[in-house]
Amino acid sequence: MKIQNPSFSQLLRHPALLLAFGFGAGLAPRAPGTFGTLAAIPFWWLMQGLSPAGYLGIVVVAALLGCYLCGAAAKKLGVHDHGGIVWDEMVGYWLTMWMAPQGWLWALYGFVLFRLFDITKPPPVRWADRQVHGGIGIMLDDILAAIYAGLVVQVTAWLMGV
């Protein structure tokens, strides 16, 4: 049975949907991707003390898991990239913030940059969004946007001597 617009109680009955919807953040009536990215910040706050290798390991596992979760959610919803699927934004934010300086200003800076690149979709982000399908396609455009955003964060930190 396809679910068109899931409720939180439906998410609780489907663990893949619960995770794909960012523990409910994707249910936001407007800008669910932004709310999904916001939901990623507390997890980043907990992970930022890890070694770079440990942090990246978690992000890689989350990205691989996301290929499954996002694909399963899309299939359950009957929509390729339903706006409520925000696991990809969460992973994108975590990747953006890999090795970023600590602090709320950096968290905000990474958030704004990731949302900017995710929304504007510069090449090849737009290509991936349009041409790659399934769970991998849902994840790939956000990973590419995160690479852009992460590079800007790193260059900014380097220029500031942080």
C-alpha positions as CSV (number, residue, x, y, z in Angstrom):
1,M,0.0,0.0,0.0
2,K,1.4,3.4,-1.0
3,I,1.4,6.3,1.5
4,Q,0.9,9.7,-0.1
5,N,1.4,12.1,2.8
6,P,2.5,10.2,5.9
7,S,1.6,11.2,9.4
8,F,4.0,10.9,12.3
9,S,2.1,7.8,13.5
10,Q,2.7,6.2,10.1
11,L,6.4,7.0,10.3
12,L,6.5,5.2,13.6
13,R,5.1,2.1,12.0
14,H,7.8,2.1,9.3
15,P,11.3,2.5,10.6
16,A,12.8,3.3,7.1
17,L,10.3,6.1,6.7
18,L,11.0,7.4,10.2
19,L,14.7,7.7,9.4
20,A,14.2,8.9,5.9
21,F,11.9,11.6,7.2
22,G,14.6,12.7,9.7
23,F,12.7,11.5,12.8
24,G,9.7,13.6,11.6
25,A,11.5,16.8,10.4
26,G,10.5,16.0,6.9
27,L,6.8,16.4,7.9
28,A,7.3,20.2,8.0
29,P,4.6,21.7,5.8
30,R,7.1,24.2,4.2
31,A,10.8,23.8,3.5
32,P,11.1,20.2,4.8
33,G,14.7,20.0,3.4
34,T,15.6,23.0,5.6
35,F,14.0,21.4,8.6
36,G,15.8,18.1,7.8
37,T,19.1,20.0,7.7
38,L,18.3,21.7,11.1
39,A,17.6,18.2,12.5
40,A,21.1,17.2,11.5
41,I,22.8,19.9,13.7
42,P,22.4,18.2,17.1
43,F,23.9,15.0,15.7
44,W,26.8,17.0,14.3
45,W,27.2,18.7,17.7
46,L,27.6,15.2,19.2
47,M,30.0,13.9,16.5
48,Q,32.3,17.0,16.2
49,G,34.6,15.7,18.9
50,L,35.4,12.5,17.0
51,S,38.6,12.0,15.1
52,P,38.3,13.0,11.4
53,A,38.5,9.3,10.4
54,G,35.8,8.3,12.9
55,Y,33.5,11.2,11.9
56,L,34.0,10.4,8.2
57,G,33.3,6.7,8.9
58,I,30.0,7.6,10.4
59,V,29.1,9.8,7.5
60,V,30.0,7.1,5.0
61,V,27.9,4.5,6.8
62,A,25.0,7.1,7.0
63,A,25.3,7.8,3.3
64,L,25.3,4.1,2.4
65,L,22.3,3.5,4.7
66,G,20.7,6.5,3.2
67,C,20.8,4.9,-0.3
68,Y,18.6,2.1,1.1
69,L,16.4,4.3,3.3
70,C,15.7,6.9,0.7
71,G,15.0,4.3,-2.0
72,A,12.7,2.3,0.3
73,A,10.9,5.5,1.4
74,A,10.4,6.6,-2.2
75,K,9.1,3.2,-3.2
76,K,6.7,3.2,-0.2
77,L,5.5,6.7,-1.0
78,G,5.3,6.1,-4.8
79,V,7.3,9.3,-5.5
80,H,11.0,9.4,-6.6
81,D,12.2,12.1,-4.3
82,H,9.3,13.1,-2.0
83,G,10.0,16.4,-0.3
84,G,9.7,14.8,3.1
85,I,12.6,12.5,2.6
86,V,15.4,14.5,4.4
87,W,18.0,11.8,5.3
88,D,19.9,13.0,2.3
89,E,20.0,16.6,3.7
90,M,21.1,15.3,7.1
91,V,24.0,13.4,5.6
92,G,24.8,16.3,3.4
93,Y,25.1,18.6,6.3
94,W,27.3,16.2,8.2
95,L,29.6,15.9,5.2
96,T,29.7,19.7,4.9
97,M,30.8,19.9,8.5
98,W,33.5,17.3,8.3
99,M,36.7,18.8,9.8
100,A,34.9,22.2,10.2
101,P,35.9,24.3,13.1
102,Q,33.7,23.9,16.2
103,G,31.2,26.5,17.3
104,W,27.7,27.7,16.5
105,L,28.8,30.3,14.0
106,W,30.5,27.6,12.0
107,A,27.4,25.4,12.4
108,L,25.3,28.2,11.0
109,Y,27.8,29.0,8.2
110,G,27.8,25.3,7.1
111,F,24.0,25.2,7.3
112,V,23.6,28.3,5.0
113,L,26.2,27.1,2.5
114,F,24.8,23.6,2.3
115,R,21.2,24.8,1.8
116,L,22.5,27.3,-0.8
117,F,24.3,24.6,-2.9
118,D,21.4,22.1,-2.3
119,I,18.8,24.6,-3.5
120,T,20.7,26.2,-6.4
121,K,22.2,22.9,-7.6
122,P,25.3,24.0,-9.5
123,P,26.8,21.5,-12.0
124,P,27.1,18.5,-11.5
125,V,24.6,18.6,-8.7
126,R,21.7,19.4,-11.1
127,W,22.8,16.7,-13.4
128,A,22.8,14.1,-10.6
129,D,19.4,15.3,-9.4
130,R,17.9,14.8,-12.8
131,Q,19.8,11.8,-14.2
132,V,20.5,9.4,-11.3
133,H,17.5,7.7,-9.8
134,G,16.6,5.5,-6.8
135,G,18.1,5.8,-3.4
136,I,21.5,6.6,-4.8
137,G,20.1,9.4,-6.9
138,I,18.3,10.9,-3.9
139,M,21.6,10.8,-1.9
140,L,24.0,11.8,-4.7
141,D,22.9,15.4,-5.4
142,D,23.1,16.2,-1.6
143,I,26.5,14.7,-1.3
144,L,27.8,16.7,-4.3
145,A,26.2,19.9,-2.8
146,A,27.9,19.0,0.5
147,I,31.3,18.7,-1.2
148,Y,30.9,22.3,-2.6
149,A,29.7,23.6,0.8
150,G,32.4,21.8,2.7
151,L,35.1,23.1,0.4
152,V,33.9,26.7,1.0
153,V,33.9,26.1,4.8
154,Q,37.4,24.7,4.7
155,V,38.8,27.5,2.5
156,T,37.1,30.1,4.8
157,A,38.6,28.5,7.9
158,W,42.0,28.4,6.2
159,L,41.8,32.0,5.1
160,M,40.8,33.0,8.7
161,G,43.6,31.0,10.1
162,V,41.3,28.8,12.1
